[in-house]
Amino acid sequence: MNLFLYLSVVLIWGTTWIAIYAQQSAGISAVTVAVFWRFLLASLVMLLLLKLTKRLHRLTL
């Protein structure tokens, strides 16, 4: 399982830089905008995974 998770991270992290480069070279968006979308998508995926595995807890102050 650890190997699968590691390879998933390597594959996803490595391919997002290709997408950022393609957006920048095509003049579609600035690097900061591409990075913003990258982190937004990653956070939404993480929230979904936490919700599905019932590990998402409310923060208490």
C-alpha positions in Angstrom: 0.0 0.0 0.0 2.8 2.4 0.8 4.4 1.8 -2.5 1.1 2.5 -4.3 0.7 5.8 -2.3 4.2 6.8 -3.0 4.0 6.2 -6.7 0.6 8.0 -6.9 2.2 11.1 -5.3 5.2 10.9 -7.6 3.0 10.6 -10.7 0.5 13.3 -9.8 3.2 15.7 -8.5 5.3 15.2 -11.6 2.6 15.6 -14.1 1.2 18.8 -12.7 4.4 20.6 -13.5 4.0 19.6 -17.1 0.5 21.1 -17.1 1.7 24.3 -15.6 4.5 24.6 -18.2 2.0 23.9 -21.0 -0.4 26.6 -19.7 2.5 29.1 -19.4 4.0 28.4 -22.8 0.6 28.6 -24.5 -0.1 32.0 -22.7 -3.3 30.7 -21.2 -2.5 31.7 -17.6 0.3 32.9 -15.3 2.3 30.5 -13.2 0.8 31.8 -10.0 -2.7 31.1 -11.3 -1.8 27.6 -12.4 -0.2 26.9 -9.0 -3.4 28.2 -7.3 -5.6 25.8 -9.3 -3.1 23.0 -8.5 -3.4 23.5 -4.8 -7.1 24.1 -4.9 -7.7 20.8 -6.7 -5.3 19.0 -4.4 -7.1 20.3 -1.3 -10.5 19.3 -2.7 -9.3 15.8 -3.4 -7.8 15.5 0.1 -11.1 16.7 1.7 -13.0 14.2 -0.4 -10.7 11.3 0.6 -10.9 12.3 4.2 -14.7 12.5 4.0 -14.9 9.1 2.3 -12.6 7.4 4.8 -14.4 9.1 7.7 -11.2 10.8 8.9 -12.5 14.3 8.5 -13.0 15.8 12.0 -14.4 19.1 13.1 -11.9 21.6 14.5 -12.6 22.6 18.1 -11.4 25.8 19.5 
